[in-house]
Amino acid sequence: MRFLRIGLWFLAAAQAGVGGWALLAPQGFYDGFPAPGHHWVAMFPPFNEHLLRDFGSLNLAFAVALAFAATNLLLARAILVSYLVFAVPHLVFHLGHLDHMPVVDQVGNVVTLALAVVLPIVLLVVDARRPAAAPRPQGG
């Protein structure tokens, strides 16, 4: 259970960082993500402030949901599956659009986006092996 919580908090922190940056400074995110000298988002022009702010908000929403799941494991499975609905197509898109990137950025892009898919899958396996919670009484 500890690994599951740590993994959920890790994903929440990653989404909060990306989301906060994109929402609060969309031009800076566009020009500078993920780090100085590596402009992954700017490789897909044009800049669109609305789209980047929406992307930032989406990532912050996932950060909140993942943090809730870390504190209430009953939510973990649904939130991890929901996160994968975003992460898998994101990875697939980028796998098909690597040719314009330097090799170091290709590797960094694939590794980080693959981690965003593999870690939730591992956490789902861990969650599936965890003992079931006692059923809650129904009724009023």
C-alpha positions in Angstrom: 0.0 0.0 0.0 2.9 2.3 0.7 4.2 1.9 -2.9 0.8 2.7 -4.2 0.5 5.9 -2.2 4.0 7.0 -3.1 3.3 6.4 -6.8 0.1 8.3 -6.7 1.8 11.2 -4.9 4.6 11.2 -7.5 2.1 11.3 -10.4 0.2 14.1 -8.6 3.4 16.2 -8.1 4.4 15.7 -11.8 1.0 16.7 -13.0 0.9 19.7 -10.7 4.3 20.9 -11.9 3.4 20.6 -15.6 -0.1 21.9 -15.1 0.8 24.9 -13.0 3.5 26.0 -15.4 1.3 25.6 -18.5 -1.7 27.4 -16.8 0.2 30.3 -15.1 2.9 30.9 -17.8 1.7 29.4 -21.1 4.2 31.2 -23.2 7.1 30.2 -20.9 5.8 26.6 -21.0 5.6 26.7 -24.8 9.1 28.1 -25.1 10.9 26.3 -22.4 9.4 22.8 -21.6 10.9 20.6 -20.3 14.1 22.5 -19.6 16.4 25.2 -21.1 17.7 24.1 -24.4 15.0 21.5 -24.9 11.8 23.0 -26.4 9.5 20.0 -26.9 6.2 22.0 -27.0 7.6 24.7 -29.3 8.5 21.9 -31.8 4.7 21.8 -32.5 3.8 25.3 -33.5 1.9 27.5 -33.4 1.6 28.9 -29.9 -2.0 28.8 -28.6 -2.5 30.4 -25.2 -6.0 29.0 -24.9 -5.0 25.4 -25.6 -2.0 25.6 -23.2 -4.1 27.0 -20.4 -6.6 24.3 -20.9 -3.8 21.7 -20.9 -2.5 23.2 -17.7 -5.9 23.1 -16.1 -6.4 19.4 -17.2 -3.1 18.5 -15.6 -3.9 20.3 -12.4 -7.3 18.5 -12.3 -5.4 15.2 -12.6 -3.0 16.3 -9.9 -5.9 17.0 -7.5 -7.6 13.6 -8.4 -4.4 11.7 -7.9 -3.7 13.4 -4.6 -7.2 12.4 -3.4 -6.5 8.9 -4.5 -3.3 8.9 -2.5 -5.3 9.8 0.6 -8.3 7.5 -0.2 -7.2 4.4 -2.0 -10.8 3.5 -2.8 -10.5 6.1 -5.6 -7.1 4.8 -6.9 -8.3 2.4 -9.6 -10.8 4.7 -11.3 -8.4 7.7 -11.2 -5.5 5.7 -12.6 -7.6 4.3 -15.4 -8.8 7.8 -16.2 -5.3 9.1 -16.2 -4.3 6.4 -18.6 -7.0 7.5 -21.0 -5.0 10.7 -21.3 -1.4 9.3 -21.0 -1.6 6.5 -23.6 -2.8 8.6 -26.6 -0.3 11.3 -25.5 2.5 8.7 -25.7 1.3 7.3 -29.0 1.1 10.7 -30.6 4.7 11.6 -29.6 6.0 8.2 -30.7 4.9 9.1 -34.2 6.4 12.6 -34.1 10.0 12.2 -33.0 11.8 12.7 -36.3 12.2 16.5 -35.9 13.8 16.2 -32.4 17.5 15.7 -31.6 18.3 12.2 -30.3 18.6 13.3 -26.7 15.2 14.9 -26.8 13.7 11.8 -28.5 15.0 9.6 -25.7 13.9 12.0 -23.0 10.5 12.4 -24.5 9.9 8.7 -24.9 11.2 7.8 -21.5 9.1 10.4 -19.6 5.9 9.7 -21.6 6.4 5.9 -21.3 6.9 6.3 -17.5 3.6 8.2 -17.4 2.0 5.0 -18.9 4.0 2.3 -17.2 3.8 3.7 -13.6 0.0 3.9 -13.5 -0.2 0.3 -15.0 2.2 -0.9 -12.2 0.1 0.9 -9.6 -3.1 -0.7 -11.0 -1.4 -4.1 -10.6 -0.4 -3.2 -7.0 -3.9 -2.0 -6.3 -5.5 -5.2 -7.7 -3.3 -7.3 -5.4 -4.3 -5.3 -2.3 -6.8 -6.8 0.1 -10.4 -5.6 -0.6 -11.7 -3.0 1.8 -14.5 -4.1 4.1 -17.9 -3.2 2.5 -19.6 -0.1 3.9 -23.0 -0.5 5.4 -25.8 0.8 3.1 -28.9 2.6 4.0 -29.7 5.5 6.2 
